[in-house]
Amino acid sequence: MNTRDPHDSARRRHRAPAPRTPRNLLSPIAAAAAVLILVTGAGVAISQGGLASIFAANASGGLGCTDPVELVVVTDTSIHGAITNIAEDFDANSEVCVSTEVRAQSSGDTAALLASNALADADAWVPDSSLWIARMNSTAEALGRTKPVIEPRASVASSPVVLAAPAARSAEFAADQVGWTTLLAGLIGGVVPDPESSSSSLAALASMTAVAPADDPRRLPSTMIELGKTIPNSKEEAVDAALAAPAPTVVVMSERDVVAHNEANPDVPVIALYPNDGTSALDYPFIDLTGNKPESKERDSLLAAFEEAARLGGAFYMAEGFRDHAGAGELKATGVLPISTSVPAAAVAEQQVAALTQWSSLTRRSRMLVAVDVSGSMLEPAGNGLRRIDVYQRAAGGSLGRYGGEAHMGVWVFSTNRAGDQDWEELVPVGALGDDNHRAAIANVTATLPQYIRGDTGLYDTILAGVKHMKEGFVPGMVNSMVIITDGRNDDRNSITLDALLAELTAMHDPLKPVPVILIGFGPDAVMEPMQQIANVTGGGAFSAFEPNDLDKVFVDAFSQRTCRPTC
């Protein structure tokens, strides 16, 4: 076997791919010409036929290769095509007999397999983001396994995270006025593919976190809650949602996603808006996995040569809509800028992990029972010509809109002796808000609450009954909770005492089936100390609210504190 240095051929072999037939962007983009530069000319890409003939003519470098050294490289699905072309070029021009297999797999799936030691034959991995290294290690730790032995190397390609706007609505956007702060301010809508699996979305959350106003700590969680109401199953579904949205709406994508979407969906093109307050990039690192395999100098030398070939394969990447490893390169594709105006840094893994933790807490599916105080004191004045019940109704209407269709909600009202000695009454059973009839039933009950007002505040018996009810129907994977809205203290002389209630709730507490109680003391007569004690023993929270806007703030605070209660 010829043993010349494989690095020599890696340095000599790269040539630009053949041009691809141009694909013109359809007429809707013309409306955006004054807003954003769109490239509609011939694109540089790889012609399948052209490369096939090249590879056929140069198979195995013309060496009559019969016993190749085998390399296995696992790549994220997005970059599989480009690296497959590089691998074919590498094998065809190598002066050492080599066969490089390139496998496509989502970065999340590969990280999970590596964490469970189930990918023993792979020599290298190219995920779309370095973040997957941290997630792989945390998964291995959670499984009680040793962290895989890996050696992260340099980036081979990159793609900045952008805000993609449907071309048909491009005139609604000003390219220099769209960014993460615009999303945070609610000036435009956003659709975010699931950050649990989308590196672009997770990088976007980290970017929003970086620019969130320090003097308004609720702005970021409030935006995440809104974005998490509807999580699309695909990029196509996300674009459809943006097209149908009442307000101008963008989709979080990578620049490469924009190129791929426009090629696959020429009738529904999107344009890339580059955030005016900066962004980050997916960095596509080359990760050596041979530390988990027996030593082989020949294989290691070839893998190092292939890594160099991958890092120098800029033309192959640009043909597929990527920038090179340094963030440079010219793209000739529709919907994106030909030359990047800036070179964004790779997203920082630690910032992304923190953003994902917050997102996961805020967007976990909720299953809640809301119990509203309808004692006589709720008719007392609350200022501005409104009664306390009026203030609650106004705030509740807005809060209901924060919940997506996957949330489950039910409504009780409570006051003394509603049904014999029973202090509570079910008005709407707990059910999915994705059912339009169920959501309408809750809205109708909220609008008609004054008709239920009578009696005193039967607080403690209602809490005990509600927690038992939610435990009986406990749904794993959801945040099962009870929310109490009250303007006073427990006035039922025949009810369970506070000490007895706390003892019962403590005895019922099951860390595997928690039902935290969120208590909102509404108005000046609410007594917070017993509420706080109840919150502490159930892992819930106690909050004060005096104005309609306070209830909305409490809503955000209650969601934000899911992971730190009761020690927030």
N, C-alpha and C positions, 0 to 999 in steps of 0.2 A: 504493500500500500504506500502511496506517495505521502511523505510526511512533511512536505513544505508547510510553512506557517500558514494556517487558515486565515489569519488576520490580513495577510497580504491580498488574498483574493477578495476578502470583505471590503477592503479599501478600494479595489480596482473595479469592482463589478457593477456599481449602481448606474443605472441609466434611467432617463425619464420615461414614464409610461406613455403609450400612444394616446393621442387625443380622443375623447369621447364625442359622439354626436351631440351637438348642443340641444338643450331642452329649454324652450322659451317659457317664461312665466306668463300666465294668462292675464287677460285685460284688467282684472280688478286691481292689480298692483300698480297700474298706471296712475291711479288716484293718489298713490303714496309717493310719487316721484319727487314732489316738493318736500316731502318729509324725510325720506331715507334713501340713500343710494342703493339701488338694486342692480345686481349684475345679471344680465340676461344673455350675454354673449356665449360663445363656444366655451365649454368647460374643459379643463385638463383632467383626464381620467384614464383608466385602463380599459382598453378594448379587450373583451374576453377573447375574441378570436385572435387579435394580435399577439397577446401574450401566450396563448395556447400554442401558436405556431413556433414562437421563440423557444418555449420550454420543450416542445417536442424535438426541436432541432438540437438542443443543448442538454438533453436529459443526462443527469449524472456527470455533467462536465465533459461528456464524450469519453469517459474513462472506462466504459464497459463495467460499471459498478455492479457487483454481485453480492457483496457482503458488507452492507453499509452500517456505519455507526448510527444508531437510532436516537433521535432527540424528540421529546414530547413537550410541546409548549401549549399551555391552556390559556386562552385569552377571553376577555369579555366579548360578548356577542357583537358589540358595536364596532370593534376594531379587528374582528376575525378576518374579514376580507382583505384588508391591507396587509396584515401580517402573513396571511396565507400566500399572497403574492410575493412578499419578501422571502418567505421560506422556499418557495419554488425557485426563485432567482438564486438564492443562496445555495441550494442543493445542486442546481444546474451548473453553477460556476465554481463550486468548491473543488479544490485539488485533492481533497480527501473524500473518500467514499462516505456519504452521509445521506440520511433520509430523515427529514424533519416533518413530524406530524403536528398539525395545528388544530386544536380542538376548541370549539366555541361553547362557552358556558357563561351564564350570568355570574357576575362577580360575587354576588351573595351566595349562590350555590357552591361555588368553588371555595369560598371562605369557610362554609359549613363543613364541606368534605375534608378540607385540610385540618380543621379543628378536631375532627373525629378520626384523623389518621386514615382516611379512606381514599387517598389519591397518591398511592405509593409510586406509580410509574412516571409521574410528571417531573420534568427537569426544570421547568420555568413556568411562571405565571405572569400574565399581564392583565391586571384588573383595570377598571377605568379610574380608580382613585386609590391613593395610599391609605385612605381611611379604612379600607377593608382589612389591612394588616391589624389594626387595633381591634376591629370587630372580630376577626378570626381568633386573636389571642383571648379576648373576653369570652368568646364561645367555648374555646378549649378549657378555660378556667371553670366556666359554669358546668361543663361536662366532667370535670375532675380529671382531665387529661393533660399531659405535658404539652406545652406550646410547641408547635412545629418549628424545626430548625430552618430558618430562611435567611437569605441575604438580600435585602432590598438594594437594588441598584438605581441607576439614574432613569429619568423619564425617557420614553421613546417617542411620545407624541403628546399633544395636548388639545384641549377644546374649551374655550371660555364658556361660562354659564351666562345665558342671555334670557331676555324676556321676549317670547315669540308672540306676535300679534297676527291674527287672521288678516291676510292681505285685503280681503273684502271690506275690512273696517279700518284700514290703515290710516285713513284721513282723520280718524278720531284721536290720533296720537301725535304728539310732537316729539321727535326722536331725542332732542336734547333736554326733555323735561320728564323723562321716564326713568325711574330707578327704584331702589329698595325703599327709600324714604317715601316715594310716591305710593307704594303699596301700603306702607305702615300708616300713612295719613288717610288711607281709604279713598284717595283720589281716583284710583283705578282698581278694578277687581283683579283677582288672581286665581289661577288654577294650578295646583301643585300635585304632580304624581307622587305616590307614596314615598316619603323620605326613608322608610325602612328598606326600600329596595332601589330607589333612585338616587344616585350620587349627585346628580344635578340639583335635585330638590333639596338635598341635605346641605349642599354648598350654599344654596340660596338662603336657607334658614340661618346659616352661620353669617352670611353677609347682612341679612336683616338684623341679626343680633348685634353686629358690630356697629351699625348706624342708628340703632334704636335710641330715642332721646332719654338721657339719664334722669331728666326731671319729670318724666312720665313713665313710671315703671310698669304701668298697666298696658301701655301701647303695644308692646311686642306680644305678650300673651293673648291680648284681645285679638290681634291680627292672626295669630296662629289658630285660635279657636274658630275664627271665621273661615280661614283657609281649610281647616280640617273638617268642615261640615260636609263637604262632598269631595271624595278622593277618587279620581278617575281610574279605571282599570287599564287604560292604554293612552298613549299620546294622541291617537286619533280621537278617542272619546274626550280627551281634554280640549282639543281644538274645537270639537263640536260644541262643547260647553261654553267656550269663549265666544264662539260665533253667536250662540243663542242668548248670551247674557244681556240683561237690560242696559248695563253700563259698560264702558270700554274695559275689556278684560284681556289679560295676557296669560300665557302659559310658560311656566319655568321649563327651559330646555337647555341643552348644550348647543353650541353652534353647529356641531356635527349632526345633532338631532334635527335641526332645521333643514339642513341639506338633505338628509335621508327622508324626512317627511315630504319635502317638496318633490323629490324624485318618485316616491311611492304614491303620492296623492296630488298630482298636478292640477286637479280640479278644485282643490281646497288648499291653496298655498298659504304659507305664513312668512312673515318677515322678522328678522332678528333685530330687536331693539337692544342696544348696548347700554346697560345701566349707567346713568350719568354720575353716580356716586361710587363707581368702581365695582369690580366683580372679582371672582376667582376662577380658576380653571381646573378641569379634570386633568390629572397629570400622567395617567397611564404608565406607572412604573414597571420596570423589568425586575422581576423577583426570582432569584436563584433558589431552587428547591432541592438541589443535589445534596445538601447537608443531611437529608433524610435517607440517602442512598449510599451504597458502597462506593469507595473512591475509584475514579477512573480518570487518569490524566488525559487520555485521548478525548473522552467525552467532555471533560471540563474545558479543554482547549477549544473544541468545536463550539461549545455553548457560549464561551466568551466571544468567539468570532461571530456567532449568530446575534448575540446581544449588540455588538458593534454594528452589524449590518442593520439590525432593527432600529438602532439610534440614528443611522445615517440614511434611513429610507424615506426622507422627507417627501419626495415626489409621489411615492406610493400613498402616503398619508393624505397629502393634499388632494389627490385624485378621489379620495373617499370623504372629503370634507373636514379633515383634521388640520390643525397647525402642527408644526414640527415640535421637537422636544423643548425648544427655547421659546415657543409661542409665536414664532415667525412663519412666514410663507404666504404665498398668494393663492387665494381660492377663486376659481372661476365657476361659481355655482349661483343659482338663483336664491335670493332672500337673505344673503349675507354680504358683509363688506369684503372686497377683494383682499385688502391689506388691513390687518388689525391696527386700530389707532393706538393701542397700548398693549403691553404684554402683561396680562394678569398673573399674579402669583398663584401657585397651587394652594388649594384650600387647606387650612390647618386642621389636622385630624382632631386635636384636643377641642378646638372650638366647635367642630362638627358633632363630636360626641356629646358635648354639653347641650347643643341645640337639639339633638335627637332625643336626649333625655327629657328636655322640657316639652318638646312636641308630643312625645309618647304619653306623657302625663296629661297634657291638655286635651288630647284628642282621643283618649280611650273612650270606648263606647259607654254611655251612661244608661243606667237603669235606676230611675229615682221615683220615689213617692213624695209628692209635694203636699204638705198639710197646712192649710191656711186657717188662721184664727178668724172666726166669724162671731166673736163675742160682741156684746153691745158697745164696748168702747171703740170698736172699729168705725163707728159712726161719728166719733168726735172730730172736731175741726182739726185740720192739719196745715192751715194757712192757704192763702191765695184762693179762698172760696172752696177749697177741696176738703173732703173728709179723708180719714186715714185709709179707708177701703178704696176710695177713688185713686189715691196716690199709688197704692199697691197695684190696682188694676192697670194703670198706665205703665208702670214699670214692668209688670209681668208680661204684658203684650209684647214689649220689645225683647225681653229675655227669652221668650218662647222661640223667637226667630233665630236665636243663636244656635239652636239645636238642629243637627242634621237628621235625616230620615232614619239613621241607624240607632238613634237614641230611643230609649223607652221611658215613658212618663205616665204617671197616674195622679189623680187629684183627690184628696180628702179635704173636708172642712171639719173644724172642731169647735165646740163650745159645750157647756154643761148640759147633760140630759137631752141629747139629741134623739136618742132612741131608748127610752126608758132611762136606765142609769148609764148608758153608753155615751161617751163624750165625742165620738167621731162618727163621720158618715162618709162613705165612699160615693163620690160623684162620677168619677171616671176611673176604671180599672187601669192598672199599669199595662201599657201596650206600646207598639212601635209608632213613632211619629212619622215614619214613612207611609203609613196608612193615612191618606188625606182625611178620611172620615174621623179617625181618632184625633188627629191634630185639630180638626174643626170642632170636635166635641170639647176639647180642653179650652179652646179659644172661647167657645160659647159659655162654658161654665165660668170662666174668668170674667166675662162681660156681665154675668147675672149674679155675681157674688152677693150684692146687697140684699137680695131676697132671702138669703140664708141666715142673716144676722139676728141673733138672739142669745140670751143667757150670758154666763160668765166664762172664764178661760179654763177649760179642762185640759191642761197641758200635759201633765205627767202620764195619765192613763193613755193618752193618745200616742205619746212617744213610745211607750212600752208595746202597745198594740201594733204600731207601725213597724218597729224593728222586727218583731216576731213575724209579721206579714212578709217583710222583705226577705227574711231568712228562709221562710218556707218556700218562696219562689226564686231563691238565689240562682243567678245565671253566671257560671264561671266565665272569665274573660271580660266581664263588664264591671264597671264601678257601680255596685249596688249600694244605694244610699237613701237616706230619708232627709228631706228638707223641711224645716219648720219655720213658718212665718207667724210671728206673734207680736202683739203690741203691749203685752203685760207680763204678769206672773201667773202661776197656777192658782186659780180661785176655787177649785173644786174641793170642798172640805171632806168629801167622801172618797177622794182618790188616794192612790198610793202615795206615800211620803217621798220626799226627795232622797233620803237615805236608803229607803227600800228600793226605789227605782235604780239608784246607782248600784246597789248590790245585785239586783237582777240583771242589769245590763252588763256588769262585770262578769257574772256567772255565764251569761249567754255568749260572751265574746269568743269568737273563733278566728284566729289569724288567717285560716284558710278560707273562711267565708265572712269577711268583715262587712259590716253594715254601718259605716260612719253616719253620725247624725250632724247635719249642718243646721245650726240655729241662727236665725236672723231676727234680732230684736228690733222691731220697727216702731219708732216714735219715742217720746220722752219717758213713757212709763215702763218701758221694758227693763227688767232686772237681769243684768248680765251675769252675775256671779253663779247662780245655779245653772244657767245655760252653759257656761264654760266648764263646769264640773261634768255635765252630761256629755259635752263634746270630748272632754279628755278621756273618759272611760270607753268611748266608742271609736276613738281615732278620728273624730270629726273636727268641727270648728264652730266658733261662736262669733258673730259679727253684729255691729250696730249700724242701723240705717235710719236716717231722718228725712231725706229728700228722695224724690224719684230717681235722681242720678246716682244716689248712694246704693240703691239696689243693684244697678248695673255694675258698679265698682265691686260690690260684694260678690256678685256672680263671677267676675274675673278672678278676684282674690281666692274664692273657694276652689276654683279649678286650678289655679297656680300652686296652691298649697297641698295638692293631693299627695305629693311625694315626701312632704316634710312634716305633715301633721302626726302627732299633736304638739310637736316641738318647734313649729314655725316661729 
